[in-house]
Structure formats: structure tokens, C-alpha cells
């Protein structure tokens, strides 16, 4: 039967409304559910829940139940079915419950438990599985036939979600029993070892108590002293044996799994004296008692001298034996003899032996030895060594072959000597070691074969290596030439086994460079100590007048056999290409891009501009112009000074008061200009007219309009500033006899660009 954690909400409707106001209700069901009446049936702690207005698929219904309750309802018994059928309202589509086919098995999804045969509540002929996708289960509520029964349906159909909110919680029954849901409550089915309504009590066993003695006890009480699951381990003191179970556990029935064990003393078996020996024991044959052994004179102990009785009841070692003392047999040394006081097979205690060597050999070790109480000889048996001659080695660049019948370089050793190829032996070819320990003669040596001495070549050097002496066999000489010279012949000579060098001595000859020819329109002259084309030769180049040399003037023959640079050539002199000056032009005595020697350039400026610099430049033989190219600067007119109360607006296309600058003048209200209102800066640097002045004379509106209209027409590209317009409006209002004033645009025309506007501070 499925278990359900118990958390009770008795005011779900209030909680949902409050959650919606706080924006916490944000699932796919939130808006639809809060707009519908969420109806619930409550039986104390365990409650059922369903939505009144909206239906969902099986998966959506389960997500809804898990989000706000426990899960889709799990049917436990017929009483629960009757309760649901009685109180749930009727809906034609019925209700989804928490059973689904998983891996072809009907399963309670809330607990992942398989639906048992006895818990099935299918309607008649159900589940029929008319189609393969009928994997979810609905419950009939208030159906005329089969009320409360189950039917399998496709999971995507939309039905009412029937949820439950369980009463069981994770800590129900104190985690010592299974929490079983009931309508309105739950009950606890306690696990073995626990009892009580909430399984809050644990079964206890009889308390264990030990009398002081040879036994020890350690206990572990996970659920309380001497209660269910308590375990006690028993140990005996050293030298004692445990009789009974070593571990007792308190079972769920309140009984210990065995009786308390006992400890008994451990004893070792009695020991006997060894033959030809004695035993001495302390105390009885109990734990930690000991026995020692000894042997009679002439015998020795084989085994442990002292044994101990262990806690397991066994001695640390078996009883030892007493054996007669004997020494290992001795043999006569090689190339010698021995004499002993006992037979060769016994060598018992106090036996004595003496030794001597043959001619040509010497005794190494004691001349006599005895067998002592420990069964060893007072000295090891000596050996006879052949007399030693001085060690020999093969001569340098030679070989030695020896035979040693009695050891390296000892009596009767013999050695034969030879030399390597290119070397000659000086001395006897064979030596022998005598019985006196000396050789028959001094050892020989090998000397290398000699070649004729060499000298370095003229204008060169020689470097030699003489591993066996000057100009001897395997001497090697290497030759090289000074810078600018090349070697003719072999660069390396070797002294051979025949006493001759591998080749004649080489010579050094000067290196030559390839021939040179004079460039077109030029000359060439060469000289050198080793010929005109030899190492360190120099060649000088020159060009005819009007041409310049392109490249190095002097070339030198290097040690690599090449000239220091490629040969030069002659080229006509040209100056850099010049461009037209800004606001001007140029005329040249040459074609574009061909500014040769003596070419001339002439420069002029556009109207209204003046030349700054030389009017002409000439190309020199050095490839440079006689002067930098000139520039064109705009012509300037005298700067105008305005007198109060007159006003002025100016335009300057090329700079303040420069060529084509135009200025227009205005008078304040009640005054008129005495001449033309416009003057212009001309190409010669003069103004086209004199600057006008203002005179006191009242004007009618019609005259003012006529006057300014003419001025506006003459400067249609200019506009009047804000202050001028204000003065005109004021004047026109006083003179127009109530007529509507004209707009500044109708008076002055299209606005233009103005600079240097001055106003009378009094106006």
C-alpha cells in the first residue's frame, strides 16, 4: 500500500489566493486554477483536492498535484473508494488517479510499487487495451454502472486531476516503523525491536555484569544500554582460553544470542633432559614459565638454550640435542702436503695438523692448526701460492700473449710480444717467470716508422699532429692558404707504414675574380699586385659629362673570388618631379617625368593669389633643383574698422578681408547710408568702393522698403541678423499706420552667412 508524507493545509483556498497576489503562483495551471473554484474534501489530516472548471492530460494533472499537494491520489481500500464516490461531484470526463503502465506493468507512480492482484479495482472487461496507448487510469465517480471502478485510457485525454495530501511525514513513527495511511489519520507498523504508538520505545535485554577475574568485556549500545542491537565482546587475559561465544547481541525478542563465556588457564606439556645433557625449569609449565638446557663436556647444544611457555600452550621451541664436538675435515693444499694427529674421517676435539709447500711455491696461512671446543679449527687450512713475478703489460702499439699455469705472472708464466703495423719491436720477443720470482730479461718496446720532415707552403700554413713522434707513422699534416689564395694539391698528408707521405707537399696560388668591362658612356681602369684580376685588385669606374654613376665607383677583388659589389652603370641626371602649386600652375622646358640636367620650370598663380618663392627653378648636375617650389597665397585687403553706430556683416571665402571677401553695411533706426551698402575685396588687394557712413535723416516706410529692397536684391545670398530684424519690425510698426508689418524674409530675402557683425551699444 503506498505511503504518503503528512503535511496538512486546512486553508488551501486562502493559501492559493494569497500566493497569487504575491506572484508565487507561476505554473502552467496558475491562471486557469485561480480563475476556477478549487474544491477540496478534507478528512482531518489526509485531504483530497480537485479543480472544478478545467481538465488536463494525465502528465499535466500529475505535475499539478506534485506542485501543490503530494501526488495523484493512490487508492488504498474499498472504504476510500466509497468515500470518494460519495463526496466527489460528477463530471462526464471523470478523474485521473496515480496508476500508469510503466514497462508494460501497472505501477503506483507515487511509490513506484507494482499494482498487486488483490488491490486491483478494474471495471468489468477492463483494462481492455483497445489501443496500445491506453497507459493511464481513470476512476468512475457517480457513474450509473461500475461507480468507483477503474478504466485504462490514453494519457493525452483531458480529465479532472484528483490529488491527495498525505498525513505521513519523513519522521513519522520515529523512523522505526512503516507509516500506513488511514482516512483522517495514520498508523505505525513498528520494525522488529521497537514498540509503542509511534514506535518510540526499544526492546531491552537483561543487563550483563562480570565478576572480577580473568575476563574482560566491551559493549556497544547504539539504541540504549543493553537494548535491541546492543553487542558485547568478551576477551580472556593472556594465558587463558575463552570457552563459549566471544560476541553476544541483544535480539528483537529481548534475549541475548548466547550465554556469557568463561576463561580457563592454559598449560604447556612437561619437558625431558636431552641425552648427554641437562634441563632446568622455573615454576610450573604455565604461561611465561621457562626451561634452560646444557650439555656435558665434549658435547655442544643443537637447538634453543632456553624455551618459554606461550599463551597458546606450546613451548617456543622443541627440546634441543647434545652432539659430540668435531671439526670439518682438512685436505692437503695444492702443490703441498699435510700431517695430522687423527684419522682423516674424524677430526675430533684436540686434533692437530701441520702443512708444507713444494719448490717454486710459498705457504700462505698458519703452518699448524687445532680443533677447539667450538668445533672449529684455530686457523684455516693454508694454501700454497706460486711465487709472483712483476706484472707485465703490452708495449704501446704492441701486443702481449701470455700463459699462466699457476696464476697471473707467477712461477712458470711465459709471455710473447709483437708490434702493431707501422711499429718495430726493440728487445726480446719472449719472457719467462723463474722460481726466484723474476723474469728472464727486461720487457721490450715498440717504436713508430719515420717519414721525411715537411715544410709549410709559401703564402700558406701547416698544422701537424704527431701521435708517435715528429714525422713518424700516422703523423698527419693539414695545409691551408692565406686569405686570397687557394690550395693546389692535397690539403692533408699522412705518414704511411712504408715511411713515405701519401702525396707531395701542396702549393698556394692567388684567387682571381671574373673579368670586368666598362659601362656604356663610361670608362674602367684596374690595377693589382697579383694581376689585374687577382686577389686585392681594384677597378675604378667613371661616366661622361651629363651622366651620373649608378653603383659603387670602386670595386675590389675579394678572397671569395668575387667583386665587392656588382659593376655600376651610367644614367642621365634627373631631378625630382614637381607638382603645380595649389591655386596656381607651372610650365616646364621638359616632358613630364624627364627632368634632366639644365631643365627649367616656370610658376604662376591664379587671379587673386600672389607667388611666394622663386618664379623659376633649374635642374642641377647634382640632381637637385636650384630652389624649393614656390606657393600661391591669397591677396589681402586692408582690414575694415567699423565706426558706431553703423553695423556690418561680411563673408570671407578665402580668409578674413582677403580676395572676394564681401561686406554689407546697415544703419540703425532713423539713419541712412550715404553710399552703396556693399564693398568687395578685389584681386589687386583694394576694396571696390569706400566704406559708407550713416547720416541722420528720417525715412518713410515706403522709402525704407524701397531702399532695403534694393540692397537685398544685390546680396540675395546674405541674410539679416536677429537684432537687425528686431529694429526693422519696430520701425515698421511706427510708420505703417496700423498695417500688418512685413516679415524679415520679405524685406531681406534668403538668409546667408555673416561674420564680424557689430552693434551700437546705445541702440
C-alpha angles and dihedrals in degrees: 000000000000119000121221129199111238119233114144127207109184094179104047094148092054091046093052093048091050092046090053091052090051093049091243093119097085107141126116088261097048102095095039094046097046090049089053127062108262103214124198137182113210129197103182106279101355111066138181123216136190138163119248104206111028136057129205143189117267093259093047090047091053093048088052093051093046093048097053107015136015105280144295107316117277114209112225106175146345092271090061091048091051090049093051094046091051101048105028115091120242119259121175092227092051125206137300116233131193101269123106137163109252118180087349092304125110105240138182099238095202093062100017088234124145117250107251123221093244092053095053117118102177122159117243113297090008138165087038099162094208086173131026093243097063092111102134131073132227129189122226111233119193090346114161089233128035097004112193092016126128132245131185115235139171108278094230094064115109117242140149116286111238108197135177133206110212129221098211116096131193091260097043113128088020087273087283096104146022116276109225118195120230129177105280095358146022136238131215123234101199122221118237111289096030134086141169135085091289094025086252096144129074127212113251131210129209111284113253120227129179129205116230108274143099097318131086129197132200121187138193119205111187094167102028139308112315092346136128112319092016111140129196125195123203129209134182124221117255112287093031132098125222115234112196137014115340094208130043125190131195106238129209089260092063094251130115115245092237145359122276109273127232136226125228131189117261117225131192123222120263118266131224129213115259119245110272088014149074139238127210120190131188121214123339126317093274134122113309095009115132141207127200128203135208136178135223121259112287092030132087133208118255108196136018116341093207128030129190133210107241130209089256091063096253132111117247091241140004122265109284127234132237112228130185113257113249135160127228115269117268126219130203112262119253111266088016145064140235138210121202135185094223137048118282092245102053113037091177128181113308094020112148131203134184129198141204136179135228125247114293092026133092129210116248111195138017118336091217136027137183136206108244136196092274091060094249132112116254087234133011120255110276126235133223113235124194113245112269125237123197113282115257130209132196114268118254107279089008141095134234127201117191140178120208114190093174104023140309112319094347135128112324093010112143130195132195123200135209134167130233123251110291094027133095125215118237113193138021118335094218138036132187131200110237129211087257091065096250134107124251091245142345116290120262129240138213126238126197123243114256128234128198112277117256133220127211117257122254111271088014146080136232128211119189137188117204109187092173103027139299113324093348132136113310092014108148126204124190123198131205135171131232120260111293095025131095128212119249109199135014116337093208130045127189129200104235133208088261092063093250133109118250093244144356119284111275127235134220123236129186117260116242129212125217117272120270130214129204115259120247110278088013146090136233131203124179136184137170146162093235096040132295091287099034130108113301092014114146130211124193125203131201137176134220121259114290092029129092127212112247108205136012117341093210128041125191130201107241131208089258091064095252133106117256092247138001114278114274127237135211120251133181114258114255133179125217117280114261126214131214112272115248109268090013147065141226138218120204136197091223139055117269110277094016104089100160132173113306093013112147131210126202123201132200133175132227121256111290093026130095128211117248111195136014117345089216139017131197131213111242128209087254090066093250132113120246090240141001115274112270127242134225118237127190118255114251127216122207111280112255121237115205121218122208135289094018120099127216136194119189138186119205115191093174102026139301112324093348135130112322093009107149126201128191122197131209135188126216124250113302095023134089136200116257095214142007114330094219132066129173135203109244131210091258092060095256130116115248092234141004117275109263127232135216123251130193110252129129116237130202120235091250092053093045091051091046092048097046092039089061091046092049092050091054093052102033090153093062133073135208119249124242095261093053090051091051091053092049093050091051092049094047093051090056096045104037098075093232097316118140109271119247119249118251089243093058089051102041104024126220116358117253140178121293136180136177096033113177128192133196108246090213092058 
